[in-house]
């Protein structure tokens, strides 16, 4: 029966995603919108075929791992270092300000401060899957804005890892002292540093050796299998041995392989499976959507959307402008961050397990995620028209020459 559920979930999910992805593409929308609609159609909350939600979520996790591995292949460490001046302070300040805004708003609407803080943290984190897909669809992944956005998201993910470790200390049973918080923070920092060092020191030597031996067999199947095994092994090992996200581990694995001579071949072999499983991520998110959440808590959903679609991007835009980045880069970063995703659900789940969040918090978050992910590609494209108007109102503002994070003079490009 379990095997039948798996086959039916894959078949129903892919078939619905194909149909709705094609229809949304035909009317000029991003296929992401179609994939989300497909998830709603095969969910338990709509009539007709119902896919297995738990199986879909597990398959979606593979998609996240493969997507982050692919991003790591193309995002070298020097790119992360190059954007450190804006990515590190930008991500931290934006996350903290958004979390504070979320806490204040939710407290004003009747929640206690603990629930407001955790919920605010959940909506402060953007989805790497959505961001990468939107940037790729608009050919912006390898621009200045694309590099900043990826560095920004890496820092957000690291910040979220710390939050996940600190939440049980802060809000778990018993009163946590400052010493416990400091210890948890330092312990998490050490684990992440050890993971990065181990991956680049040991993996940087072992992985190229393994891929070289596999490549000598001239077997495409074995090489593809090796790439998948490396991505999944490091991702899973990161979670079980270092208690960090599998997405972060997969990203580091991709960076290591990307530094080898097999980076192009590995990317080519991983793309088909990456795209297929990434589709299931969006389908699984759509399956969580419950229409009753919009009816029962419309004000909470609207307030959450206002923070995600207005508050968070405005904070990011102001940070970029204050640090003297071009208008185009600032606008692109702001718009692409106006959504929430996988880490938001992880934070909300922990908040629920710790009895911090109210019962309807998850539904509100899913509703906000569905709407923000649907609107994000449209808002990003609308940003291009806003750039044109801004250039008309203030000539030179979009293409002005500015210093990038390496200190070299560049022209901001789309």
N, C-alpha and C positions, 0 to 999 in steps of 0.2 A: 504493500500500500504506500509506503514511504517513497519507493521508486516511482510509482505512478504519480504521486503528488509532485515529485520533482519534474517529471516529464511534462505534466500538465501545466505546471507553473512556468517552466521555460517556454513551452509552446504558446500558451495564452499570453504571457508577457511580451514575448518577441513579436507575435502576430499583431497584438493590439498596438504595440509601439511602432511597428511598421506602418500600419494603417493611419494612425493619428499623426505620426511623424511626417508622413508624406502629405497629409491634408494640410497641416500647419505650414509646412514648407511651401506648398502651392499658393497659400494665401499671404506669403511674405513674412511669416513668423519663424522664430527659431524652432527646430525640431524638438528642443528641450520641452517646449510647451506641449507638444504632442505626446511626448513620453510621460509627462505628468498626468495628462488627461487619460492616457492608457492605464496608468496605475489606478486612477479613480474608477475607471470602467471595470477593472478586474478585482476591485476591492470588495470587502464584505459589506460595505455601506451602499452599494448599488446593486440592482437586480441583475440576474444572469450569472455568467461564469464567475467563480470566486477562486482566485489563486491562493496558494499557501503563503501567508504574509511572512512567517518566520523563515521559510526557505528562500523567499525572494530577498529578504534582508541579508541573509548569509551570502547569497550569490552577489549581492550588491557590494559587500565588503571586499570581495575579490576584485571587483571593478575599481574600487577606490585604491586598492593596493597597486594594481597594474597602471592606473592613471598616474599615481604619484611616482611610480617607477619610471614611467615615460617622461614625466616632467623632470625628474632628476637626471635623466640621460641628456637632456638639452639645457639644463641649468647648472653650469659649472660653478665650483666654489668661488672662483674669481668674480662671478656675477653677483653672488651673495655679498662678498666683501665690498664690491663696488657700490652697492646700494645700502650699505650699513648705516650711513649718515642719516638717511631718511627712514629706512625700514624699521630700525630698532626703536628710536624714539616715537616715530609715527604710529607704529602698531601698538605700543604700550599706552601712549597717551590716548589714542582713539578708543582702545578697548576699555580703559578706565573711565573715560568721560562718558562713553555710551552706557557702560554698566551703571554708573552713577545716575545718569538720566533715566534709565530704565527703572532703577530702584525708587527714585523720587516719584515717577509717574505711577507705578504700580502701587506704591504706598498711598498715594493720593486717591487711588481707586479702591482702597479697602484692604490691600494685602499688608502683612506685617513686614518689617524691614528685612528680616532674613530671607523671606521669599522674594522680595523685590530685588535684593542684591544678587541672588542666584539666578533669577530670571533675567536680570540686566546683563549678567555675565554671559548667559546663554545667547542672547540676541546681539552681543557685541562681536561674535565670531562669524566671519563669512565662510562660505563653502568653497574649499579649494577645487572641488569637482566643477562647480558652476563657473567659478572665476576662470579656470583654465579653459573650459569649453567656450565661454563667451569671448575670451581673448583670441583663441584659435579661430573661431568662426569669423572674426573680424580682422584676422591677420595682424594682430597686435601683440602676440605672445613674445616676439623677439625685438620689440621696440623698447625705448627707455621706460615708458609707462608699464609695459609688460614685465620687464625685469624688476622694477620697483614693486609692482603688485605681487609677484611671486615671493620676493624677499619679505614683503609685508605679511603675506599669509604664512610664511614659515615662522616668522616671529610670533604671529597670533597663535599658531599651533603650539609653539613652545610655551607661550604664556598660558594656554589652556591646560597643558600638561601639569604645570605648577598648580593651577586652580584645582584640578581634579585630585591632586595629592593633598592640598591644603583643606579642601572642603570637609572631609571627615574629621580633621583635627579641629577646625573652627566650629563646626556645627554637629559633630558626632556626640555620642553619650558622654556626659561629664563636661567639665569646664576646661578648656584648653588654655594653658599658660603661654606667655610669650616665648618661653624656652622651647616648648613643643612646636610652635609655629616656625621658629628659626631653624630648629633641627630638621623639620620636614622640608623646609625650603632648601637648605643646604644639601640635604640628602638627595633631593630630586635633581638639583643642579649637578651634583657629582655624577649621578647616574647618566644624565644626558651627555656630559662631557666624556665619560668613559665610553658610552655607546659610539659617539662620533669618533673618538680616538681609535677605538677598536675596529670600527668599520673601515676607516681610511688606512690604518696601519696594517692590520691583518688582511682585511678584505682587499685592500689595494694591491697586495702581493698575491694572495690566493686566487681571487676571482680571475684576473688575467691569465694565470697559469691554467686554471680549469678550462676557460674558454678557448685557450690556444690548443689544448689537447683535444677538446671536442671538435674544434674546427678542422683539425687534421684528419678527422674521420670522413670529412666531406659529406656528412649527413645533415641535411637541413632539419630533419625531425629532431635529431639529438641536440642540435644547437638551440632550436626553439625551446625544447624541454629544459635545457640547461639554463636558459635565460629566465624561464618561468620559475624553475626551482630556486634560483638565486634570489629573485625578487620576493617570492613567498617565504623562503626560509629566513631571510634577514628581517622581513616584516614581522613574522610570527615570533622570531627570536627576540626582537626588540620589545615586543609586548610581554613575553613570558619571563625574560631574563632581566630586563631593565625597566619594566612597568611604564613604558612610553607607548604612544600610539603606533599601530602598525603602519599607518600612513607615513609617519615620520621615518620609520625604519626603511620602508620601500623607497622613499625619496633619497635617503642616504645611499641605498644600494644602487639606485639609478645614477647618482653622481659618481660613484666609484667605477661602474661600468662605462659611464660616459667619458672617463679619462683614459680608457683603454683604446686600442686600435679597432675594437669590435663595436664601438658605439653605434655606428650607422646601421650595421647589420642587426644588432640587438633591437634597435628602434623599429626597423622594418618588420622584424618577426613578431614583435610584441603588439604592434598597432591593431591588427584585426581582433585579437582577443580582448585587448584593452577597450576598444570601442564597443564591442558586444556587451561586456560586463558593465561598462559605465552606463549603458542604456538601462540596465536593470536597477542601477542605483536610483535613477529618476522614477522608474516605475514603482519601486518599493516605497519611495517618499509619497507618491500619489496614492498608494494603497492605504496609507495611514490617515488620509484625510477623511474627517467625519463632518458631514454637512451640519449636524446639530450644534457644533461648536460655534458656528457663525450666528445661529439663531439664539443660543443660550447666552453668549457673552459677546455681543457685537461691539460694545464700547471697549472692552479689553483687547479685542482683535484689532480694532481701528487704532487704538493707542500704541499697540505693539508695532503695527505697520508704519505709523507715523515716525517712530523712533528709527526703524530699519531703513525706511525709504527717504527720510528727510534728515533726522538728527544725526545718524551715523555718517552718511556721506558728507553732510555739511561740516562735521568735525574734521574728517579726512581732508576735505578741500581746503579748509582754513590752515591746517597743519602744513600742507604742501605749499600754499601761497606764502605763509609766514617764513618758510624755509627757502623762499625765492625760486621755486620751480615754475616752469612755464605753465600757462593757463591750460593748455591741452593735456599735459601730463596730470595736472591737479584734477581736472574734470574727469579724465579717464579713470583715475584711481578712485575718486569719490563714487562714480556711478557703478563701477564693477564691484565695489564693496557693499552695495545696497541690497544685500540678500543674506540669508542665513542657511546653514546646511547641517552636515553630518555631525560636527562637534557640538552644535547647539543641542542636538538630540541626546548626545552622550552626557552633557552637563545636566540637562533636564532629567534624564533617567536617574542620575546620581542624586539630584535634588529630591526627587520623588522617593527614592530608596531611603534617604535620610529623614524623610517626613518633614521636609522644609517647604516644598511647593504644594499648593492646593491641588485637588483632584483634577480640575479643569485646565491646569497649566499646560500639560502635554498637548491637549487638543488645540489650545490657543496657539501654541508654538508651531504645530503642524500646519494650521490654517495660515499663519503668517508666512511660513516657509513656502508653502504652495504658491501663494499670491506673489511673494517677493521674487521667487525663482522664475515665475512666469513673466513678471514685468521686467526683470533685470536685463535680458537681451534687448527688449524694446527700448528701455531707458538708455542703454549704452549706445544704441543706434541713434536715438534722438539727440544724444550728446554731440554727434557730428553736426547736426543742424544748428545746435546752440553755438558751436564753435564758429560756424559761418556767420551767424548773426553778431557774435562778439567781435569778430574780425571786422565786420562792417561798422560796428559802433566805435571800436577802438582799434584802428589799423595797427598791425604789428604785434598785438597782444598774444595771438595764438602761436605765431612762429618766431617769437622773439628769441634771441640768442641768450643762453644762460649757461651756468656751470653745472655739469652733471656731478655725480658723487665721486668721480675720480679726479675732479679738478680740471678736466679738459673742456675746452669750449666746444659745444655741440649745438646743433639746431634741433629743437624738438620736432620729431616726425611722428606721423600716424602709422 
